[in-house]
Amino acid sequence: MSAVMPALARADAGAVRVSVAHGTKAENIPIQRFLLGRIAPGWKVIQPLVVSIERGEDGSYIASDEIFYMYGEGADLHEAMEDYIAALTEYHGILSSHEDEPTTGLFKFLQTYVQPISG
């Protein structure tokens, strides 16, 4: 496992069955993973963050969340997750550099999920 690619818990690991409508390709159904712990050198997620991974019509992968509305894309799942993590940590940096409202409120909320690793 690479230092950048986090351990992802399967959200679909339980006894959940998915019905696919006639004419729907199974590979277009989003996969959900929980992001938790170290996500990149110097960064950690301290409470589970659900990331949805979908396949675009062009074959690329898109990783996104529904809390911060960040996304990443790539030729494969790994690249999409790396791009998503880069976007999330960049968002942290942008919010941390501003002291106006509502930015400080957004930053405080983001910190309940994503934090730099000190030390």
N, C-alpha and C positions, 0 to 999 in steps of 0.2 A: 504494500500500500504506500503510495507516495506521501510525502510530508504535506503536500497541498490538498490531497484528496482526503476528506474526512471519512470517518466511519459513519455510515448511514444505516439507520435502523429501518427495517421494512415496515411501512405503514400497512401494507397489504399482507402481512404475515399471518393474520388470523384466518378464521374460516369464512372468508368473504368470497362470494362468487359474483362475477361480473357477467351480465347478459349483454351480448352484442347484437344490436339490431341488424336485420338482414341488409347486406350491402355495406356495412361498416367494417373497416379494416381494424383488426385487433391492435395493430401497432400504433394506431392513432389515439388509443385510450391513454390518458395521462397516468403516469406512475407517480406515487407520492412517497417521499422519504422524509425522515426526521433528521434534521441537522442538529448536532449536539456535540460539545467538546471542542477540541482543537480543530480549526478549519483550515488554517494556513499558518506559516511561521509568524508568530507574534499575535495570533488572533484566536479567540474562542467564542463559542455560542454557549450561554449559560442556562438557557431554557429551550426546550425543543422548538425548532422552527420548521414548519412543514414546507417542503419544496416540491412543486409539481414539475414533472419532466414530461414534455410532449415532443412528438416528432412532427416537424414542419412538412409541408407538402413537397418541399425541395429536398427532403431527406435529412436536413439538419435537426439538431436537438435544441430545445429551449427549456431552460430551468427558470422557474419563477416562484415567487411567494405572494400570498394575498394579504400580508400585513404591511410590508414596506413598499410593495409594488416594484421590487427590483427584479431584474432578469439577466440571464446570460445565455449566450448561444454558442454553438460549436458544431463541428463536423461529427462529433460523437458525444456520448453522455459525459465522459470525463472532461472534455473541453468545455461543454456547456456549464458544468458544475464549477470548474475553475473560473470561468468568465463571470458566473453568478457571484461567487465568493469575492472576486475582485471588485465587482460593482457594489456589493454590500459593504466591504471595508472602505472603499472610496467614499461612499455615502457617509459613513461614520466620520471620516476625515473632513468632509465638507461641512457637516453639521457642527462638528466640534470647533470649527474656526469662526462661527458666528455667535453673537450674543444677543440677538434680537428675538422677540416673540413673533411668531410661534416656533421659531427654529430651536430655541432652548428647550421647549416642551417636547418637540420631536426628538431631539438629541437624548433627553432623559429617558424617553420611551425606548429608543433604540438601544440604549445602554442596559436595559432590562433583558436584552437578548444577546447583543454583541459587545464584546469588550476586548481591548488589547491585553495581551499577557505581559505583565510586568515582571522584571527580574532579569 
